[in-house]
């Protein structure tokens, strides 16, 4: 739900392509329940436009959109499109790549000559009419962009933000400001969407190959990031994690900075230490040092993300005092290292990790927090193509657990691929305690186990099981 203190007369332009807010007074979203789509839907609704949309399934997020006054349908029939959206001359249709080409409503809009734009095109228009701060990377971009948005928003600089996760500080994925022309945007590499953006500043957190169903080769994936760097506007800057295997293609007048967690660069963290369960570090800039910063979410992986976010905020005028306050007050993102339940006997965490590098970093961070405890991981693979392309890497990362429960693949937008299933991962996992399990049988299986630290991982629909697991753990603890 949108923070009640947000100011609705935000300075971000509402007329991408010169038409939004002009000829278009109504916006219909195909895939409105997606995290990125819902932020745009909220944005136009907050601006006073009529907003509606379709999504396949009802979720917590779609319920929130409905509570905010946005019409959401879960039936793909054309008859479900509200009458007020049946005039092509005043309705813009915004599309997520997850919508199939044969979707009945999409075919109706195409046949009736509606203006149809991908979400990335709309965000691109917004960046061309503001100062876009765009965070890209195979992993780390949601956390980094949300921390950056929080640092800017709580400072005298302020910002707008379209986030790829629900920020716990604000319980929303949209931040609006009347005072700032900065807009923080998560730059999505899927389907080359981030090539639609026109960044003022950008971060690249990582460029580990992914989405090979789109890019086909690792080289093509990295070249896509190189092209993204060429889009940064003169006078802007690129902040790139040290050691990333790409060659930036910067326009004249764009500054290049590097960052790392503890490996040098223009921005880095030094003197990283754990004090009474809290992580502290020194933030080092090209010409100064902010000593003894306390990390609000004490997870090792967030140190590096925080360095990148603090670099962006510092480059845009956020003071050291505001950086210190902002980092310590950052309370995380929904499904990013969320501690769901904690008792004297068990800790239950939930994390969105769905790429081998993300899993490896997440498990290492959990191991750092709980070095002498048994870690049981439940992982739901996301996409057949990603499982096919990275099965060995998934197995290597998951082998760092003490026990693994592996669920069936969540297909999302894909059809099954012959010979590709969760066993493709499991057979290479180097653990004695490893199990294949269906979603339906997960709760009974967990009930039989002696759990210490439990973590659910995945980007599919595993989040629907989280409250059920929590309730079962709570009931077990009172017996």
N, C-alpha and C positions, 0 to 999 in steps of 0.2 A: 504494500500500500504506500502511496506517495507520501513522503514526509509533509506534515501539515504546515511546516514553516517555510516550505519552498515558495518562491515568488513566481507567480504565473506569467508575469510580463517579462520573461527572460529575453536576453538580448540576442540569443541565437536566432538567425533568420529562419522564417518559416516559408521561404519561397524558392526551394531548389528548382533549377532549370527555369527560374523566372516564372513558374506557374503555381507552385504550391502556395496556398493562401491567396492566390489570384483567381484563376478560373476554377481551381479545385476547391470545393468546400466540404467534400466528403471523401473518406479514406476507408477502403476495404482491404483487409489483410488476409491473405491466404497463408495460414500457418501462424496465426496471431498468438498462439501460446508459446512460441519459441522465445528464448530469453532475449535475443536481440530484437525480434519483431515486437514483442510486448513493450519494450522500451520506446520504440518509435510510436506505437499505438498510444501509449500514455502521453507522449510528447504532443501529438496532434490533438488528442482529447483535451489536454491541459490548455492548449492554445484556443480552445473553443470550437474546434471543428467536430463534425459528426464522424464517429469511428465505429466500425463493426468488423467482424471477421469470422473466419472458419478455422477450426482446428480438429484434429482427428479424435482426441480424447480430452476429457475433463481433467484438470489438474488443480493443484493449489493456486498456481499462477492464474489460470483462466478464471477461477472463482474470484480472485482478487480483482481482475479486470472487470468482471461483471458487477462486483460490488462498487466499483468506481464509476459505473454508469456506461460501460462499453458493452455493446451487444456481441455475444459470442455464440456461434452455432457449432454443433458437433455432427451435423448431417451434411454430406457433400452434395446433396441434390440442389439443383439450380433454384427450385422453389423456396429454398431456405434463405436466399439472398433477400434482405429486406427491400421493400419497394423503393425507398428513398435512394437506394444505390443503383437503380436501374437506368440512370441517365449518364451515358458516357461522357457528355460534355462537362460535367461537374464532379465526376468521381475518378479518383486515382486508385488503381489496384496495385498493392505492394505485395511482392511475391518472395517467399523463401525458396532456396534451391531444393529443399526437401519435398516440395510439392511435385508429384509426377505429371508428365506432359499430358496424360489422358484424364486428368482430374476434371470432372464435369463442370465445376464452376469456372475453372481456368479456361476450358474450351468455350464456355458461354461468353466470357469476357473477350476472348480473342475474336470470336465470330462477330461480336457486336462492336468491334473497333474501340474498345476501351484503351486508355493509356495505361500501360502495365510497366512497372519498374521493379527491379530487384531491390531488396533492402539495401544492398551495398551502393546502388546508384543514388538512393535518397540520402544515405549518409555521406556519400561523396559530394553531393550538392551542398549539404550542410557545411562540410569542411571547406568548400570553396568560398563560402560566405562568412566564415569565421576563422579563428586560429585553431586548427585541429591538432590535437596531441594524440597521435595514433600509436598504439602499442601492439606490436606484432610478435609472433613466435609460436613454434609448435606447442610449447607448454610454458606456463608462467604468465601468459598475457592477461588472463582474467584477474589474477591476484595483483599483478603489477599495476594494471590500469585502475583497479579499485583503490589500491593504496594511494596512487597518484591523485586520483579524484578526491579522496578524503583529505589528503595533505593540502591540496589547493582550496577545496571547498571550505575547510575550517579556518583558512587563513584570510588575511586582508586582500589577497589576490582573487579568490573565489574561482568558480568554473561551472560549466555545464558538463554533463557526462551521460553517455549511453554505454551501459556496462553489460558485460557478458555473464554477470552473476548478481545475486541479490546481496547487496552490501548490508551486513548486520547493523552497522551504525545508523542506517537510514531505512532499513526494511524495504528497499526498492532498488531497481536497476536504472533509475533515471534521476539525475540531479539537474536542477535548473537554477540559474542565477540571473538577476536583472543587472548586475554590476559588471559581469565579465563576458568577454567575447571568446574566451578559451573554451574549447569543447574536447573532452577526453573521450576517445572512441577505441574500442577493442577492434583491431584490424584483423579480420578473419582471412586466413589464407585459403580456405576451402573454395574451390571453384574460381580461384584467383580473384575473389571478391575485393581484396584490399587494393587491387589495381584501380578501383574506382575512386579511391581517396586522394585528397590533395593535402598532405600533412604540412603543418607549420613546423612541428617537431615530431620525431618518431623514436621509438625504442624497438630494438629487436632483442628478445630475450633468448631465442634459440632458433635453430633452423634444422633440427633433426628431421629427416625425411618422413613424410606422412601423406595420406590421401593419394596413394599411388594409383588408385582407380581413376583419378583425374590427371595426375602428372606423369604417370607411367615410370619415370626414372628419377633417381635421387638428384641427378644433375639438373633436370628440368625443375624440380622442386626448389633447389637452391637458386637457380636463375630467376625464379619467380620473386624471391626475396630481393635479389639484386635489382630487379626492375622496380620493386616497391621503393627502394632507396632513391631511385631517380626521380620519384614523384615529390620529394620533399622540396618545398618552395625556397628560393633564394632568401637568405636572411634567417633561415631556420637552422635546425640541428638534428643530427642523428646520434643517439646514445645506444651503443651496441655492446653486448656482452663480449668481453675479451675472449678470443679463441674461436669465435664462430667462423665456420668455413664458408664465408661468402666474401666477395669483393664489392664493396659499396660503389654505386654508380651515382655519385653526388653531383648536383648542379653547382655551378660556380656560386660562391657565397653561402654554401651550407657547411656548417662546422661539424666535425666528427669527434665524438668523445667515446671512450671505452669505459666499461665498468666491470667489476667482479666482486665476489664475496670476500676473498682474502688473497687474491692473486694479482694485485696491482691494477693499473689503469688510471684513467683520469678521476674516476670516482670508485671508491672501494670501502670495504669494511675492514677494520683492524681491531686487534685486541678483543676478539669475540670470546665471550665467556658466559657461563651459566651461573647465576647467583640466586639461590633459594627458588629454583624452578623457573626463573626468568632469564631470558637471553639479553645480554647487554653487548654493545659494540661501539666503536668509534667510527663516525662517518667522515671520510676524508674526501675533500673536493680538490680541484686543481691548485688551490691556493690557501686552503684553510682546513680546520679540523673541528668537528663537533664531537666532543668526548662523552662517553657513557650514555649512549642512547638506549632506552629500554624498549624492547619489542613487545607490542601489545598482545600479539599472538605468538607465544614462545615456541615456534617451530623453526628448526634450523634452515629449512628451505626458504623461509620468508626473509632471511637476512639478505640474500642476493636480490630478491624481488624488491625489497625495501630500498636497497642502494639505488636501483634503477629509478624507482618512483621518487626518491628524495632528490636524485640528480635532476629530473624533470622539474620538480617543484622549485628547487634552488635556482635553476636556469630561468625560471619565470618569476623570480622575485620573492619567493617565500623565505622568511627569515629563519635563522637557526633556532630561535625560541619556538617559532611556529612548527618547525620540523620536529623538534623534540616532543612537543605536545601532541602533534598529530600522530606520530609513530606509536607513542605509548597509548593513545586513545583508540587506535584502530582495533576493531573487535572482530574482524574476519569477514568471511563470505559464506553464504549458505552452501553446504556440501564441499567446502574446502577445509579439510582438517577440523571438522566440527566434532567436538566432544558431545555425543548424544546422551550418554548416561555414564555416571561414575559413582561407584560405591567403594566400600573398603575392600571388596573382593574382586571387582571387575571394572575395567574401563572399556567403553564402547565408543568408537570413532567412525565417522563416515567421510569419505573423500571421493572426489569426482575423477580421480586419476584413471585414464583410459589409454595412454600411450606407454610403451615400455620405459621410456626415460622418466615419465611422470611417476610411474609405479616405483621405479628404483629409488628416485629421490624421496618419495613419500615414505616408503618402508624404512629408508635410512634415517629419516627424521623421526619416525616413531621409535625406532631402535635407540636413537639418541635420547629420547625422552624417557624410555622405559628399558634401560640396558639389561636388566636382570630378570625380565619377565617374558613369559611365553606369548608370542604374537600369532594370532589366528587371523588369516585374511580370507574374506569372501570376495571373489572377483567375478564380475559379469563382463565378458568380452563384448566390445562394441564394434559391429560391422564384420561381415564375412571377409571383405577385402583386407581390412586391417589385420585380422587374425591370420589370414593367409600370408600376408607380406611380412609379418613380424612375430610369427609363432615362436621362433627360437629366442628372440629377444624378450618376449613376454615370459617364457619359461625361465630364462636367466634371472629376470627381475623377481619373479614370484618365488624363486628358490631361496630368496633371502628371508622368507617368512619361516616360522617354526611349523606352521600347519596351514594347508591351503584347502579351501572348499571352492571349486570352480563350477560356475553356473553355465547354462547354455548361452550361446551367442545371442545378443540383442541385435536384430537385423536393421532396425531403423528404416532407412529408405531402400534397402537392398533386398534382392531375391537370394535364396540359398545358392551356394556354389558347391558342386559335387566334390566330396572329399574334404570339405572344410567344416570342422566342428571343434568344440572345445577340447576334444581329445588330442587334437593337433598340438595344443599347448601342453596339456597334462603329461603326455608321455615323455617330454624332455625336462620336466620339473624334477629337480634333484632333492626331493623330500620323501621321507618314509610316510609321513602323514599327509596324504593328498587324496581328495575325493571329488568325483563328479556328482553333481546334484542338480535336480530341477528346482525352479523357484518354489514350486508347490511343496516340495519336501524339505526346504531349507529350515523352516521353524522347528519341525520335529527333530531334525538332525542336530540343530544347535542345542536343543533341550537335553540331548543325551551327552553333550560334551562338557568337560571341565574347562571352562574358559577363564582366561586371565586378562589379556588385552585382545579385544575383538575389533576388526576393522572391515567395513564394507567398501569396496572399490567399484567404480564403473560409471559410465555416462549414459547408460540406458534407462530402464525403468526400475532399477534396483532401489531407487529412492522410495518407491512405494512400500517396500518392505521395512524401511528404517523404523517407522513408528511401531510396527508390529513387533520387531525385534526388541525395541526398547521396552515395550510393555511386558514382553515375556521375561526379559532380564529383571525388570523391577519385581514382577510377581515371584520369580525364583528367589530373589534376595530376601524376601520377607518370610519365606518358609523356614 
